[in-house]
Amino acid sequence: MSRHSLVRESSALQTRLEALNTARELAEGVLPGAALQTVLEVLERATSRRSLSAGHTVVGFFGATGSGKSSLFNAVSASSLATAAARRPTTSAPLAGIWGVDGSGPLLDWLGVQERHSLPSVPGLADDSTGLILLDLPDFDSTKVENRQLVQRLAGMVDVLVWVLDPQKYADAAVHNDFLRPMASHGSVTLVVLNQLDKLNPDDAALVIESLRGILARDGLPGVPVMGASALTGDGVVTVRGAIKDVVVRREAATRRLSADVSAAAAGLRQVSGTGEARGISDGATKTLAKELAIAANVPVVVDAVARSFKRESARRTGWPVTRWLLRFRPDPLRRLNLGRTDTKAELNRTSLPPAGAPERARTDAAVRNFADDVSEGAPGPWRAAIRSAAREGREQLPDALDQAIATTDLKASTRPLWWGIFNALQWLAFLLALGGLGWLGVLAVLGYFQMPVPEVPRTEGWPWPTLMVAGGVVLGLVLAVAGRVLGGWAARIRARGVARRLNSAVAEVAGQRIVEPVKAGIGKLKSFNAALKAALKS
């Protein structure tokens, strides 16, 4: 592979790693911790491997007891290292044969391989410039737990996996179910060798190899190179060497291995998460939510109180002065709700609206639940649950927030229409007119009572002016009072509609802050997660 191609693959891998990490971060608190921990381990492993020698390719030999793995390792490496392994202090220690020792130390330290041997050139396999590291590992079906754990750990770390099988146990469920099938995404860095062909005649060997290919295809590894070999006779060893060399000289095994790890981790996240996007938030859904919350928060009660309070104040300001004072004994509907006050800061005020009872709480819960269900439709199960949870958390904060929103909404309670002043002035003029007429008639009556001369009063159409003044003042006051009530009722409806708009807007704002925004964030997180996961899966 050319240097430019290697750079491109490395850059593409970096992009996928970043996307996978983004998906992991977005899924925190949504997907199970075990799945996210697996992804984190892949990311940490990839970071560590990429920081180590890019000039070395680590090829691990994996096999079950009796497969002849160590013998094949010796045959391929043209050495007797694995034979000496029987005299090592512990069989759980892997052994490394190295071609090109310089720079391999940190990589082998990371792998945890302590026994290292520099090997001479092997024609058709490697020399000091190749940068090949062959690992002979313990049997993966060892009865020792530490051996099995070691094999599983290194199976997740080496660049290339060589699975050594034998004719007797090539179809064994343990190797396929526990190792090959879980590594199905790593087909590009997997080689399979059927060892001990010397125990089969050519026809049987062909049948066994064909059967093995079929099993591997069912494991999700179609097209994986399957080679026959005999460590005892040397048959097929050259072919195995050539396959390993081809992988090593392309200098892409480490990148492909990590790329396969990313694909497997992303696929695991996808399986845990599920697929799909949420329907999303619509204007209709938010309006329905705000409408239901407004009713549950007693907005209609406040609007009605505003209308009745305005009518009361209008009658008190424009009614007949003789009777308007009686309205002082009627409580102000707004003051009874602790609203419309000007003697305290609105943000410090609280309403005296009736506390939410079971019907109101049920209505609020249903509104929030229906909203979350509607907008999260189509989202995968864990994400839909997270979106619903965000809505529920906001629901707990609603009662106090809605009460505060109502308390701080300007109800225009202190705003006095201009016509009130005009009507009030006319009422007092009418009252003074009637009072003047009464005073005039009173003076005439006193003069007559004391047999004093009573001056002639002016008349209009035969009606004395004092009488006309009293009648005119009373009639004008009553007409103004009736007109004021009619006009006040009309103005009260207009004011109530304006207050209703402001209150509904305040409720909608609270719903947006407490419910809609957290839900929107959850939906956006899912969308970003899907995009990141798609980028991570793109190979």
N, C-alpha and C positions, 0 to 999 in steps of 0.2 A: 504494500500500500504506500502511496506517495506521502510525502511530509504534509502537503496541503490537505490531503484526504484525512490524515490523522488529526490535524488541527480542526477540521470541520466536524469530525465525529466527536472530538473532545468538547468542542463548543456546544454541539447539540446535546451532549450528555449533561453539560453544566446547566443548560436551559431546562432540561427535564428534571434535574435534581432540584433546581430552584422551584419549579412548578410543583413538584411533589412536596417539598417543604411548605410551600404556601397552602397546599391542600390540607396538609397535616395541621397547620396552625389554625386554619379556618374550621376544622372539624373538632377542635378542642371543646370539650363539654357537650358535644353532640354524638360522636361515635364512641364506641367502647375504648377504654384506655389501653387494653391489650393490643388492639389493632393499631392504635397510634404509636404505641411503644415499638411495635415491629417495624413500622415505617421509620421511626427515629433511629433505630438500630441500623437499618439499611443506609440512611443518610450519613450516620457517623462512620459506618464501615466504608462507604464510598469516599468520604472526605479523607479518611486515613489512607486508603489505598492510592488515591490520586496524589497524595503528598509524598508517597514513596516512589521507589525506582520505577520509572516508566520503561526502562530498558530491559527489564526482566519480566519473564512470563512464568508464572507458577503453575505447574501441571501436577495434579494430585492423582495418585493411583488408589482407587477404592475397590474393595472386594470383600466377599464373605469368606469365612473359614473354609479352607480346602479349594479355593478358586485358583490358587497358584499365583496370586497377585505379586508376592515378593519375588517369586521366580521370574515372572514376566518383567518386573522392574529391573532385575539383574540382567536379563537378556536384552532389554531395550537399552539400558545404560552401559552395556558391555562391561559390567563390574560384578563384584560379589558382595556389595555393601549390604544387601538385604539378608544375605546368609549370616553375616556377622551380627545382624540385628538380634539374633537369638541369644547372643551373649551380652546384650545391653542390660543395664540395671533394671529397667522396667519396660514392659511391652507397650505401655501407653505413650511412649515417646516417639514422635514421628522422626523420620530420617530424610535428609535432603542431599541430593546429588546436584552439584552446581557446575555450570559451564559459564564462566565469567563472574568471578567472585566479587570484583570491585563493585561497590554500591549495593550489594545484596544483603548486607548485615542488618540495616534497619528494617528491611522488608521481612526478613526471617524472624527478627525480634518481634515484630508485630504479629506474625503468624504463630509465634510461640514455639518455633522449631530450634532446638538447641544443638542437635547433632547434625553437623554440616560437613560435607566432603566435596572438595574440588576434584572434578573428574577430567581426564584427558579427552581430546576430540574423539567423537564417534562419527565415522562416515555416514552420511544420510540422516544424521540427527542434529549434532551441535558441535560447536567449538567455543573457544574463549570469547569470541565476539558475538555469540548468539544470545547470551543472557537467558539461558534456560535453567529453571530450577525444577527438578523432579522430586516429588515427595512420595515416600512409601509410608502408608498409614496403617494403623491397627485394623483388624477385621471389624467391619461395622456390625456384625452379629455376635461380637464378643460378649461373654457372660459378665464381663466387668463393666459396670456402669460408666466408669470414667473413660474407658476406651470408646464406648458408644458416644458419649458426650463430646469427646475430642473429635471423632469423625464428623459428627453433626456440625460442630463449630467450624472445622476446616472446610467442610463441604460448602459453607456459606462464605468462604474467604478466598479460596484458590481461584486462579483465573480460568483454568481449564480442568474439567472433570473427566477422568478416564475410569469407566466402570468395567471392572474385570469380572466376568461371569464364567461359569463352568457348565459343561453339558448336563450335569446332574441337577443343579439348582438354578439354572438360568431363568426359570419361570417362577421362582420362589416368591411368594406374596410379600415377604418381609422387605426384600430389596425394591420391589416395584411400588408397594404401597407406602413404605416409609421414606424412600429416597428418590427413586426415579420419577414417580408421578408428581410429588410436590415440586420437583425441579423441572417440570415440563416447559416452563418459559425459558429455560436455559439451554435449549437445543443447539444454539449456535456455538456454544462452548462445551459441548458434550461429545465424547467419543465412547463407543462401546466395543469391548473386545471379548469375544468368546474364546477363552483359553482352553488348553488341553484337547486340541483337535486330534492329537495323536491317539486319543481313546476312541475316535470315531472313524468309520470308513468315509471316503469322499461323499458318497450319496447321502449318508446319514448326516454328515456335517452340513451339507447344503440344506437339508430339510430343517435341521435345528436352527441354522442361521435365519432361514426364511420365517420360521415360527417366532424367533426372537424379534424379528422386524415387525411382525404383526402385533406382538404384545407391546412393543415400544410405541407403535402407532396408537394403540388403545390408551397408552399412558399419556398421550399428548406429545409424543416425540417422533412424529413421522419424518423420515428423511435423515435422521441422525446416522452418521457413519457407523456401520457395524462391520467389524473385521474379525476374521478367524485367525487364530495363532496358536502356536505350541511353544511354550518356553523351553520344553524338554528337547524338542528336535530343531527348534529355530524357525520352523515354518511360520510365515506371516509376520515375523518380527520386523523385517525390513519395511513391510507395509505400515505397521504401527509406528515405526520411527518416522516414516515419511508423512503420515497424517499429523503427528505431533510437530514435526518440523514446519509443515505448511501453516499450521496455526501460529507458530512462534514467529516465523519470518515476516508475517503480515503485520506484526506489532499492534494488533487490534484486539487481542484476547481480553486484556484487562478492561478495556472500554466496553467491549461487548458483554463481558460478564456483569459489569456494573449496570449497563443498560438493561440487561435481563433482570437484574435485581430490582431496578426501578419499575420495570413493567410488572413484575410479580407483586411488588408492594402496592403499586397503583391499582392493579386488578383486585388485590385483597381489600383495599379501601372501597373500591367500587362495589364489591360483593357485600361488604358490611353496610355501606351507605344505601345502595339501591340506585336506580336511575330515575330521571324525570326532573322537571322544573315546576315550581309553584305557579299557580294561575296568575298571581300578582294582584296588586291593589287597584281597584277601579273607583271612579268617582261615585258610582252607585253604592258600592259597599261602604265607603266612608260616610256618605250622606245618611245611609240607613243606620249606621252605628251612632252617629251624632244625634239623629232624631230619637232613637230609642234611649240614649243616655240623657237627653234633654227631658224626656218625659219622666224617666226614673229620678232625675234630680229636681223634680218639681218646678221646672221652668213654667209650665202652664199656670201653676199656682201663683208664681211671682208676677207673671203677665197680668193675670186677673186682678191681683192686688194693686198693680200699677194703675190699671184702668179705674178701679174703685177709689183709689186714693186721689187720683186726678179729679174724678167727679166730685168727691167730697170737698177737695180744696177749691175747685171751681165754684161750687155752690157757696162755700164760705167767703169767697172773694167777690162773687157777683150777685149773691142772693139779697133778698130784701133785708135791710139792716135791722128791722124789728125782730126778725126770726132767725137770722143767720147765726146768732150767738149760740143757739141751741146745738149747732153742729159740733161745738167744742166738746160736747159730752159723748160724741161718737168717736171711738178710737180710730186712728189712722191705720188702714190695713198694712201699709208698708212698715210703719213703726212696730206693729205687732210682730212682723217678721225680722225686725232689727235691720231693715234696709232703708236706703235713702237718707241715712244720717250724714250730717255735715260736721258733727262735733268730734269725730274720730277719723284717723287715717283709714282709708278703705282697705289697704293691705293688711291692717291689724284687726279688721272687723271679722265677725263670724255671724252667719245668719241664724235666725230662730226658726228655720223651716223644720217641719216635723222630721224626725230621724227616719232613715230608710227602714221600712218594715220588710217583712218577708216578700210581699209582691214586688216591691221596688228592687230588692236585692236579686230576686229571681229574674227580673226583667234585665237588670244590668248584666248579670252573669250570662243570660241567654244572648244578649246583644254582642258581648265580647266573644263568646264561644262561636256564635254563628259567623261573626266577622272573620275570626281566625280560621275557621273551617273553610269558609268560602275562598279566602285569598291564598290558603295553603293547598288547595286542591291540586293534585298532580305531583306534589312533592313526595320524595321517598319517605318511608315511615319515620326514621330517626329525625329527619329534618322537619317533618310536619309536627312531630312531637315537640321539637325545640321551638318552633314558631308559636305553637299553642302555649307553651310554657312562658314565652316572652309576653304574650297577651295576658296570661293569668297574673303574672307578676305586676303588670301595669294595672290590672283590675283592682289589686289590693290598695292602690294609691288613689283610686278614683273618688271615693266619697269626699275626702277632705279637699282634694284638688277642685272638684266641682263646686263645693260649697264656697271655696275661696274665689273661684271664678265668678260666681253669682254675686258675691259680696263686693267684688271690685269692679263690676260692670256699672257704667254710668247709667242710672235709671232716669236721669233728667228730673229728679224729684225737686230740685231747687230752682228749676227753670220756670219762670212765670210768663205766660203769653201776654203780649201787649194788650190784647182785647180785655183781659181781666182788669187792667187799670182803667180802661175807658168805661167799662161797665160799672166798675166800682165808683168812679167819679159821677156818673149819671145817677147811680143809685142814691148817693149821698145828696146830690142836687134835688132829686125827687123827694127824698126824705126831708130835707130842709124846706122844700116848697110846702109839703104837707104840714110840717111842724110850724112853718110861718102862718099858714092858713088857720091852724088850730089856735095859735097864739092870738091871731087877730080876732077870731070868734070868741076866744076867752075874754079878751079885753072888752068886747062889746057886751058880753054877758055880765061882766062885773059892773059895767056902767049902768046897765039896765036894772041890775039887782039893787043898786043903791039909788035908784030913781034920779040918776044924773042924765044930762042930755046925751043922747046917743047919736053920734055923727052918721050921716048917710054914707053907706058903703057903695063903692062903684059896682055896677052890674053889667053883665053881658048876656044878652038875650034873656034877661030877667033873672039870671043866676048871680048871686053875690060872689064877688071875687074870693073872699075867704073860703067859701064853700067849694068854689072851683079849684082853689089851690089845694085844699085837703083831698078832694076827689082826684084831681089830676096827679098829685104826688103819690097817692096810694096806687092808683091804676098804673101809672108809669113804673113804680117800683115792682108791682106784681108782673107786669109785662116783661120788664127787664129780667126778673128772676126766672120766669118761664123760658125766655129766650136764652138766658145764660145756661139753664139746665140742658136745653136742646143742643146748644152749641158746645157745651162742656162734654156731653155724651159723645158727640161726633169727634171732638178733639181728643177725648180719652181713647177712643178706638184707634185713632191715628198714632197717638203716643204709644199705646200698647203694642201696635204692630212694629214700631221702631225699636222698642225695648226687646220685643221677641227676637227680632233680627240680631240685635247685639248680644243677647243672652245665648241664642243658638250658635252664634259665631264664637262666643267664649267657650261654650261647651265643646264645639268642634275643635277648638284649639287645644283644649285639655285632652280630648280624645286623640288628637294628633300626636301630642307629646307623650302621653302615657301608654297608648295602645298602638296607634298607626306606625309611629316611627320605630319602636322596637320590633314590630312585626316586619316592617319594611327592611330593617337592618338584617333580620333573619333570612328574609327572602333574598336579599342582595348577597348575603354570605353564601347561601346555597348556590346562587348563580356563579359567584366567583369560584366556589369550590369545584363545581362541574367544569368550569373553564380550565382551572388549574389541573384538574385530574385528566382532562382531555389532552392537555399539553404534555403531562407526564407520561401518558400512555402512547403518545405519538412517537413512533420509533423510525 
